[in-house]
Amino acid sequence: MARLPNVTRDMVPEEFREAYDEVTGGTVITGGPGSITINSPEMARRRADLTNYLRYETQFPRRILELAIIATARAMDCPYVWNAHAPAARSEGVSDAIIDALREKQPLPNMADDERAVINYVNDFYSTHRVNQDAFQAAMDQFGPQYLVELTSLMGHYAQTAFVLNAFEVELPEGTTEPVLPT
């Protein structure tokens, strides 16, 4: 069980019930990051717009988007995000070899230039909190300014998600199909 109980409407101060209703659609959120962020309904409402854009509205290639999410999950040692997105990465065409190597922190296999660019960009940022010029230029060449900004924002958004999930010890849902992420 997570460190916070599931939030019901009656637990929310009156001035935040509209935001609660908008985010939850009238149901109690019982898992994932939403089960924690709904403790601040207005923040959860505002966060949802960015989540929706980065996950569902961007024109960024889905394969690279999912690869960036799982690389961020690995960097943040976040089993919940990993287990939620590794199957999506597989279904979007990221190879089992890349996913398994990321999970186990093993040397990465040969990969396409766009995959290498995103992995190097993510890994460089999370290991040094900067991106060296070579990794930056390779990512810029692959994705261009708009998508590199979106990729960077996606990484930050999923790092924030990992903060919430890890800090509040949100458990993996039943029925996960991926091996548990070693921490």
N, C-alpha and C positions, 0 to 999 in steps of 0.2 A: 504494500500500500504506500502511496506517496505520502510525503510529510504533511500535506494539507488535505482536509476532507473535501469531497465534491461539494461544490457551491450550489445551493438551491436559491430560487428567487427570493424567498423570505429571509435569507441571510444577507441580502444586498441592501444597503441603504436606499431609501426611496429615490434620492436624486440620481442614482445610477441604474435604476431598474430598466429604463428605456434602453440603455446601452446593453445591459444584460440580455434583455429580450431580443434585441437585434442580433447579437452574437450567437445566442443559443437557439434561437428559433423556438423557444418554449420548452426545450428539453435540457436535462442536466448533462453536462459534459463530464464523462467518466474516465477519460484517458487522454493521453498525449499532452502536448504543450497547452492546449486550450483548457484543460482541466486545472491548470495552474494560473494561466494568465487571466482567466475569468474572475479571479479574485480582485482584479482591478478592471472592472467592466469597460470603462472608457478607454483605457490603454489597450485592452483586448480588441475593442472595436477599431481603433486607429491602426493597430498592428495588422489586422485582417486585410486592410486595403493593400498594404505592401506585400503581404504573403500572397494574396490573390494575383497581384500583378507579376511578381517574380516566378510564381509556380505555374500560372495558367494563361497569362495574357502576353507575356514576352514572346517575341518571335525567335528567341535564342534557341538553337538546336537542342531538343530534349535529351539526346544522348549526352551532350556535354554538360547540360544543366544537372542531370542526375549524377554524372561523374563528379562534378564540383561539389555537390551535396555530400556524397559519400566520402570524398577526400576530406571535406571539412569535418564530417562526423568522426572520421578516423583521427584527424588532428586533435579534435576535442574529446576523444575517447568517450563518445556518446552512443551507447548501445541502442537507444531508442531510435534516434535518427538513422543510424546505420541499418537497423533491421526494418525500418519503414521504407528506406530508399534503395537498398541493394537489389531487391527484386525488380524495382522499377528500372534501375540502371541496366540490369540484365535484359529486361524486355525491350529497352530502347537500343540495345545493341552493344553495350559495353561487354567486353569478353569476360568469361569466367576467370581467366588467368589474371587479368588486371584486378578484378574485384577481390579475388582470393589473395593476391599479393598485397594489395592495400590492407585488407583485414589483418593479415598476419605480419605486416610490416616487413615484408620480404622484398628483395630486388624486383623491380617491375619488368615485365616482359616487353618485347618489341610492341610498339603501338603506333597508331596513326599520329601524324603531326599535330592535329588539333587536340587529341587526347594527351599527348606529351606536353603540349603548351599549357593546358589547364592544370595538369598534375604538378608541373614544375612551378607554376604561378602559385597554386594553393600551398604546396609544400614550402616554398621559399617564404611566403608571407607568414605562415604559422610557425616556422622554425626561427625566423629572424625578426618578425614583425615589420618587415620591409620586403620589397620585391627588387631583386638585382636587375640591372639593365638588360642582361641577356634574356632572363625569364619574362620581363616586361615586354621587350620588343617581340619576342616569339608569340606571346599572347596577343599583342596589338596587331601583329601581322595576320594572325589567324582570325581574329574576331572583330577588329576595328574598334573605334572609340566607344560607340554606343553599347555594344555588347560587352566590352571589357568593363565599362562602368557597371553594367547590370550584373556581370559575373562577380565583380568585387562586392557589390551590394548583396548579392545572393550569399556569398561566403559570410559576410557579416551578419546577415539575417539568420543563417543557420548556426552560426556561432552563438548568437543570442538565444536561439532555441535550445541549443545544447546547454547553455548556462542554466536555463530554467529547468530543463529536464534533469540534468545532473544534480543541481543544488537541491531540488525538491524530491529527488530519488523516485521519479516516475518509472514504474515498472513496465517491462515489455508486455504488450498485449498477448493473450493466449493465441496460439496458432501461428506464431512467427515461423517462417520457413528458412531463414538464414541461420548459420551457426552463430552463436553468441559472440559478440565482439570482445576479444581479449583486452583487458585494460591493464 
